[in-house]
């Protein structure tokens, strides 16, 4: 996943230079863009908000989705 982020950041900077568009990309100490998150991090945050809204029933629903995700893989698009 980190290679994908680095490659995307590099291509973004190349495209910005090609179109004469100023774009400043700030990286943290691990080389990841600041202010960006992975799909897994995004889903974790959404699950937390879902559980905060719907309580234990929401937690059971989120955990059921995660179990399906773990069985079928994170790139199983029917989960979205």
C-alpha positions in Angstrom: 0.0 0.0 0.0 2.8 2.4 0.8 4.3 1.9 -2.7 0.9 2.9 -4.2 0.8 6.1 -2.1 4.4 7.0 -3.0 3.7 6.3 -6.7 0.5 8.3 -6.7 2.3 11.2 -5.0 5.1 11.1 -7.5 2.7 11.1 -10.5 0.6 13.9 -8.9 3.7 16.1 -8.7 4.7 15.2 -12.3 1.3 16.1 -13.6 1.3 19.3 -11.7 4.6 20.3 -13.2 3.4 19.3 -16.7 0.3 21.6 -16.5 2.2 24.4 -14.7 0.1 23.9 -11.6 1.6 24.7 -8.2 1.1 21.8 -5.9 2.8 21.4 -2.6 2.9 17.9 -1.2 4.0 17.6 2.4 5.2 14.2 3.6 5.5 13.0 7.2 8.6 11.3 8.6 7.4 8.0 7.1 7.1 9.4 3.6 3.3 9.4 3.6 1.4 12.5 2.4 0.0 14.5 5.3 -3.8 14.8 5.3 -4.3 11.6 3.3 -5.5 8.2 4.5 -5.7 4.7 3.1 -9.1 3.1 2.4 -8.6 0.9 5.5 -8.1 4.0 7.7 -11.1 5.6 6.1 -13.3 2.6 6.8 -12.0 2.4 10.4 -13.1 6.0 11.0 -16.5 5.4 9.3 -17.0 2.3 11.5 -16.2 4.2 14.6 -18.7 6.9 13.8 -21.3 4.2 12.9 -20.8 2.5 16.2 -21.0 5.9 18.1 -24.3 6.5 16.4 -25.9 3.1 16.5 -24.3 1.6 19.6 -23.8 -2.1 20.1 -26.1 -3.0 17.2 -23.9 -0.9 15.0 -20.8 -2.6 16.3 -22.3 -6.0 15.4 -23.1 -4.8 11.9 -19.6 -3.3 11.4 -18.0 -6.4 12.7 -20.1 -8.6 10.4 -18.9 -6.5 7.4 -15.3 -6.8 8.6 -15.6 -10.6 8.8 -16.9 -10.7 5.2 -14.0 -8.4 4.2 -11.5 -10.7 5.9 -12.9 -13.8 4.2 -13.2 -12.3 0.7 -10.4 -9.8 0.7 -10.3 -6.0 1.0 -10.7 -5.5 -2.7 -14.1 -7.3 -2.9 -16.2 -4.4 -4.3 -19.6 -5.9 -3.4 -18.8 -4.8 0.2 -19.1 -1.2 -0.9 
